[in-house]
């Protein structure tokens, strides 16, 4: 292992002896074009809010292509934690929004090719992003995100490639620590004006922790073409399948310290696991009508999940409160239409935008006891039978105006989310109910160009965040039925920023922001595997973000992302754990939110066929529950190394990838489960890990 650890330094030394005078290293893209926020292709440097674009090369160069955390860590304001648990997906927060999520992503709008990867209530799954086909990922933060509806503490959009050029086929394989093996097949190109992208991958891993093995299969297909000279269309299909993915759950501090790979005995006794079958089909259509543009998207899909929890036999939650097995079959569909109209006869360039988004998901949901007699971890007696429907209908208007040195943007969105529960389990249907949340959220932003290379902006807006189905599912105190008394949290956001180009090779983004929130959604009580939520009054978030990208020389480049975030409660409240009432004081820190996050990368490309980089990540300590009394997950620093090699021979292109993560073999908590009622907050990250892969592509 010592030899492996020295590998990056040995390789760097070897490359130093190789002449670099003929390198063809491309410069960093310091001013990428984005559509997030403005809804049309715009220079990110000219937009009056925080928006970043991650390029195809940054997504794929020396990366594993497995989790979005590989790419998103380089964005200021984001905290992306890989749980090392494929049953629960990544944990992503944006300026503190989403840090409390026990599974999946909430509080942040996820979108792939214009199709929401978040349900109308705001629960999303980053695992549905197919990184193999990604052209770029855009991340929008701050007040402008409210133009994408409720639960938009931020917006993460992935855009897949459009098929083009001569047809080509490819295959690659990857091996690594903890039994990881990933195989990938692809084909893309264009034939008679129609582009296509086809992709399939299969992942197997034993997992770093005990009881964390997973198998994940993904497929993707995209067909893009032009029906006529004034329009274009894309049809997109994707699927995700995970069968019997083991769930290691969280661990106590004592258990983590004794053995970071260990799991609680209940994970083994109840064989905690999850299976997912997700399929969706979408369509994007764009037509130019004079100077105006019509954009339409539509989608439909289904998702089936069965999850075996560790709720103990004999507890009220298992016997009366829904059981320890969750099963649902979801159908979802939606559509959006948008009209972009340039306005003539006014100074500068003014574009008006009007649109309407409709989304619906319907779950046929069942719950079962997780035992039969003395046999644990099996589907037992039914304890829940209901149909949960979430739907949203959001009209919005927006204006983008470039006027001399000024760029102005204003928007207004009226968001409505309705949750309907049809209880079919209780004979009197007392768990049935309906709740509607609605709010009009404005956003205004202005940018001033002090010089061609220095822009300053201010942005302000209102936002709101509805409870998710999971947060509504259980009433406080163990009462039967949904918690329809929950209110949406409402935020007021301000942001001031600078964007600067230093010479031709460096781009700097800096922003300070403040977010005040009323009726913040927090844990009301957690007992025997059931968590209920309440509105906690006020929170205050103040922060600073700094992003830097620089082409230091022909062969060296660097990136840096720094976030300082002070996220605290601005009023007192009380949470309940079991029968214990826990006062939470004003000034306590929000759990799951580190105060300081720093990502840095140094990339060296001595030849056009090789690139190598060292990455560093620092994260300060993270509180795990609202009282801040339990042991916080300690701060940590980790360093990674990666390299990619490429060779061309006539129609063939070959590539190899080497990667070492956690070079110094640090032991640390990579993510936390906020407010866990069993004090199993901690999820250990792997020690030093290695990965090696190779692939080939044939161009016809």
Secondary structure, 3 states (H helix, E strand, C coil): CHHHHHHHHHHHHHHHCCCCCCCCCCCCCCCCEECCCCCCCEEHHHCCCEEEEEEHHHHHCCCCCCCCHHHHCCCCCEEEECCCCCCCCCEEEECCECCCCCCCEECCEEEECCEECECCCCEECHHHCCHHHEEEEEEEECHHHHHHCCCCCEEEEEEECCCCCCCEEEEEEEEECCCEEEEEEEEEEEECCEEEEEEEEEEEECCCCCCCCEEEEEEEEEEEEEEECCEEEEEEEEEEEEEEEECCCCECHHHHHHCCCCCCHHHHHCCCEEEEEEEEEEEEEEEEECCEEEEEEEEEEEEEEEEECCCCCCCHHHHCCCCCEEEEEEEEEEEEEEEEEEECCCCCEEEEEEEEEEEEEEEEEEEECCEECCEECCCCCEEEEEEEEEEEEEEEEEEEEEECCEEEEEEEEEEEEEEEEEECCCCCCCCCEEEEEEEEEEEEEEEEEEECCEEEEEEEEEEEECCCHHHHCCCHHHCCCCCCCCCCEEEEEEEEEEEEEECCCEEEEEEEEEEEEECCEEEEEEECCEEEEEECCEEEEEEEEEEEEEECCCCEEEEEEEEEEEEEECCCEEEEECCEEEEECCCCECCCCCCEEEEEEEEEEEECCEEEEEEEEEECCECCCCCCCCCCECCEEEEEEEEEEEEEECCEEEEEEEEEECCCCCCCEEEECCCCCCCCCEEECCCCEEEEEEEEEEEC
